[in-house]
């Protein structure tokens, strides 16, 4: 039997961060994999490439812009993660 899992993620642009969510359908007792997260983001309309598996950060591409997406590991985590935000800024700075 499938269960519904809500995935919370941050869209990180140069000038702002937005909190969003998506849904995964997994088997009972199954934990989401990096591939599951990637598929969820693609289903939400983002073209993504995994850039940091440890922190679950994806680089996304849209015509004319690039941005990062950080998957939140705990669904109740809505506080700012300063370390990840700084990491994201460093990644964006070195690639522009």
Secondary structure, 3 states (H helix, E strand, C coil): CEEEEEEEEEEECCCCEEEEEEEEEEECCCCCCHHHHHHHHHHCCCEEEEEECCCCEEEEEECCEEEEEEECCCCCCCCCCHHHHHHHHHHHHHHC
